[in-house]
Amino acid sequence: MKVSPLGDRVLIKVLEGDTKTASGIIIPQTAQEKTQTGVVVAVGTDTDVIKVKKDDKVMYDKYAGTQLKIDGAEHLIVKMADVLAILD
């Protein structure tokens, strides 16, 4: 499925959280905290507002966006205002 965000929206592929602690203990999926980082897959049409580009690694607001699954992978559509930072 191809999804193209409109306006000031950004499509983000959610990055998986840590499944092990630093000492090697496996964290069960029910105890894993939702990550707040992802990779930009597509950007909307409002180029004056959008400050990120495809393949940027970003941090977004914890409760932002609409969740959807594309080809089995977790994605979010968020407003540009919900993108907090670009990560290097």
C-alpha positions in Angstrom: 0.0 0.0 0.0 1.3 3.5 -0.8 0.4 6.3 1.5 1.0 10.0 0.6 0.4 12.5 3.5 -1.4 15.8 2.7 -0.8 19.3 3.9 1.6 19.6 6.9 1.5 15.8 7.7 4.5 13.5 7.8 4.5 9.7 7.5 7.0 8.1 9.9 8.1 4.5 10.2 8.3 3.7 13.9 11.6 2.3 15.0 11.5 -0.8 17.2 12.3 -0.4 20.9 15.0 -2.2 22.8 14.2 -5.9 23.4 17.2 -6.4 25.8 18.7 -4.4 28.7 22.3 -3.5 28.7 23.1 -6.5 30.8 21.3 -8.9 28.4 18.0 -9.4 30.1 15.1 -9.9 27.6 12.3 -7.4 28.0 8.8 -8.9 27.3 6.8 -7.1 24.6 4.1 -6.1 27.2 6.8 -4.3 29.2 8.5 -2.5 26.4 8.0 1.2 26.3 6.7 2.7 23.0 9.5 4.4 21.2 9.3 8.0 20.1 11.7 7.8 17.2 11.3 6.9 13.6 12.3 7.5 10.1 10.5 9.8 7.7 9.0 7.8 4.8 7.0 10.6 3.1 6.1 14.3 3.6 3.0 16.3 2.8 2.4 18.9 0.2 2.8 22.0 2.4 6.5 22.6 1.7 6.5 26.0 3.5 5.7 24.3 6.9 7.5 21.0 6.6 11.2 21.1 7.8 12.1 17.4 7.5 12.8 15.3 4.4 12.6 11.6 3.5 15.0 9.3 5.4 15.5 11.8 8.3 15.5 10.1 11.7 13.1 12.1 14.0 11.8 12.2 17.5 8.0 12.9 17.8 5.5 13.6 20.5 4.6 10.5 22.5 0.8 10.7 22.0 0.9 12.2 18.5 -0.5 10.9 15.3 -2.6 8.2 13.8 -1.2 4.7 13.8 -1.4 2.4 10.8 0.3 -0.7 9.5 1.9 -0.7 6.0 3.3 -4.0 4.8 3.3 -5.3 8.4 5.4 -2.4 9.7 4.1 0.2 12.3 3.8 3.7 10.9 2.4 7.1 12.2 1.0 10.0 10.3 1.7 13.2 12.4 1.5 16.9 12.0 4.8 18.7 11.5 4.2 20.5 14.8 4.4 17.0 16.5 7.9 16.4 15.2 10.2 17.5 18.0 13.7 17.0 16.6 15.8 15.6 13.8 18.3 13.0 15.2 21.8 12.5 13.8 
